[in-house]
Amino acid sequence: MTAAFGEPTYEGGGGDAPSTTQPVNGQAQGETIDPNDPRLTSELLSENPQGDAYAVPPPLPDGKWRAKLKQVDIEDDKGQKQQYALFSRPKMANGQPFYATNVEFTVLESSGKFDGTKLTEYWVKTLVEQRSGTSQIATLLVKLGQSLAPAFPVDRMKQFLKVLASEPELVIETAWSAECQQCQEAAKKKGERSPRPFLTGMHRFPQTRTGPDPVVKCPKCAGQVRAQARIVNFFPLNTPHNP
């Protein structure tokens, strides 16, 4: 059966709802709704005429924030999602293989304005960088208060996953970043290096009466780009941070 315009559609079928009887928002599917229900006959007194339900919330402001960590699956070179995967990239450490996973950071903030904001750090690696002499995973483990004994890369990854399973907390530092996705996709098609962010930090964005404007023009293609909060550093939990 084909769904009429405006009706929901479901994967694996047409417009008919699935046969499950699981409640949706507390209401069992197929249950008759009484139009005289007090919840429907009460006046809506809390609506804000100046509000915009479709407005995109502003990015998380620059600053230091307490955050909870959680492992997120990564896609391997075959397109399969796993807890972690083995990679080798010619442009990274002369093709030395490494393990990587993704980590989600959930902001914990007392005012509630930004509480629950999620940022994901992709490709957190076991690869030891020549410049720093350590890896991203080892750095996070130390800042989470963990000790580092000599270990094979796969064992270091397993240590990291074990710590993440408890959803530990630390302090992250964030900054606004403007990156043009259109220019990045064009560079990828040409086999060129992806362009760097052209603006970093709230203070570099256009200033208005209500604060910095997160929407700017790409200097290369003139397309509109919206700022995103990026993690720029990590600190132990006892570091001063936004309340």
N, C-alpha and C positions, 0 to 999 in steps of 0.2 A: 504493500500500500504506500502510495506517495504522500509525503507530508504536505499539508497546505502551508501557504506562506505564513510565517510567524510561529508555526508549531515547532517544538524541539525535534531534532533528529538524533538517532543513537547509532553508534558504531555497530556494523554488522546487520543493519536492518533499515527500514524506512522510518516513517513518522510515528509508528506505534510505540508506546512506552514499553520498556522491558517488563517482564512478568513478575519482577520482584515485589515483595510486599514491605520492603524496608522503609521506615519513615523518612520523609524528606522535610527537614526543618521542623521536626516534631509532628508532622502530618503524614499519616500513612497514605501511600499512593492509592487513588481511587476512592478515598473517603469523601463523602459529601460535605461541602462547606456551607454552613448556615449563613446567609447574608445578614441575618439579625444578630450574629455573634457580637457581643459587646466590643470586641477588639476592632470590629469593622464599623460600628455605629458611633464610636467616640470621635470627636473632632481632632484633627491633626493640629495641635497647638504649638508644637516644637519646631515646625519647619522654618528654615531661615531663607527669606526671599532673596538675600544676597548670596546665598551659597550656590555652589556648582558641583553637583554630584559627579560630573565628568572631568573635573579639573584634575590635572596630574599633580600629585603632591610634590613639594620641593625636595631636592636631594638632601640627604643628611648633611648638616653643616660641617665645615672643617673643625676638627677637634679630636680630643681623646675620649674614647667611649669604652665602657665595660661591655664585654661581649661573651656570648656562649658559643663554643665551637661544636661542630657536628660534621661528620664525614659525609660526603655526597659522591655517588658513583661517577666514574669517569668512563668515557667511551674509548675503547682501544682502536687500533688501526684497522680492525675488521668491522667496526661499527657496533661491537657488543659492549654493553655497559657492565662494569665490574667495580668492585671496591677499589682496586688499584690495578694498574696495567704496566707492562714493560714496553719502553719506547727506545728508539735510537734515531737521533736527528743529526745529519751531517754538519749542521751549523752550530751544534752544541757540543763542546768539549771533544771536537774531532770525531764525532759519531759515537762517543762512549755511551753504552746503554744505561738507562736509569729507570726507576720506578716512579710513578706519579699517581696522585689522587686529587680530588677536589675537596675543599673545606668551606662549609657555610658558617658565617659569623652572624649571630643574632644579637642586636644591640639591646642591652638591659639598661633602661633609663627611667628615673623615678617620676618625672613629670607626666609621662605617658605620651608626649607629643611624638617622640621618635622611638619609643619602646617597641621592640619587635621588628624594627627595620632589619632586613637581611642583606648581607653582602656576601658574595661568593668569590673565593680565591681559587682560580683554576690552575691546574697543573702544578701542584705543590710537590716538589721533586726530591729524590735522594741524591741527585747529582751534586757532587762537591765542586763548588766554583773555585777557580784558580785565584781570583781576586781576593775572596774572603777566607778561603781555606775551609769552608764548611758548606753544608747544604741547607736548603729552606726547611726541610723536615727537622734536621738537627737543631736549627735555630729556634723553631717553635717549641720543640721538646724542652730545651733549656729554659725558655721563658715561661714554660708551664711548670717549671720546678722539677723537671725530670733529669736524672743522671744519664750520661752517655758512656757506655762501655763499648770497646771495639766490637764492631758487628758487620756482617755482610749487608749489602744494600737491602735485600729482601727482609732480613731480620730487623733492620732499622725501620722499614715500612710497617712491619707487623707490630713493633713497639709503638709506633705512632698511632696505628689504628686502635690498639688496645686502650691507649690514653683517651683518644677521641670518643670511644664508646661510652665513657662516663660523662660526656658533654662538659668538659672543663671550661674554665673562664680565664680570660686575660684582658688586657687593655689594647685596643687598636687605635691607631691614629689615621684619620681620613682627610682627604682633600678632594675638592671638586676637580673634575677632569673633563675636557672637551675633546672628543675624538670623533672624526668624521667617518661614519660607517660606509658611506658611499665611496669615499676615497680609498678606504681600506679594501673594499671589494674590488675596485678597479685595479689596485696594485696587485691583489691576489691573482686576478685573471691574467695579468701581464707577467707574473712570476717575479714581481719586484718586492722589495722589503716593505712591510706595512708601515705607513706614516705614523710618527709619534703624535701624542696629544699636542694640540697647538695652544692650549691654555691649561694651566694647573694652578689650583688655589683660588678660593672665593674672591680674594682681594684683586685678582686680575680680571674678573668679569665686570661687565658694565654695572655701575652703581645707580640705584634708583632710590626714591624716597622710602620704599618699603624694604630695601635691601638689595643685594646683588641679583641681577637678572640671569637665570640659568640658561637662557636661550641666546645663542650667538651665531654668527655666520662663519662658515668655514672660509679661511682666507684663500683656499685653492679653488674650490668649486662653487663657492657662494651659497651652498646649501645650508639650511638651518640645522643646528646641532644643539642638543640639550645636554647640559652637564650631568655627569654621574659621579656619585661619591665613590672614590677608590681608596683602598687601604694602602697606606704608604709606609707604615711601620707597626711594630708590635712591642708591647712592654709587659713586664710582670704585673700581676693583679694589684700589687700594693702601690703602683704608680698613680699619682693624682690624675683625676679624669673628670669629665662632665658628670654632674650629679644625676 
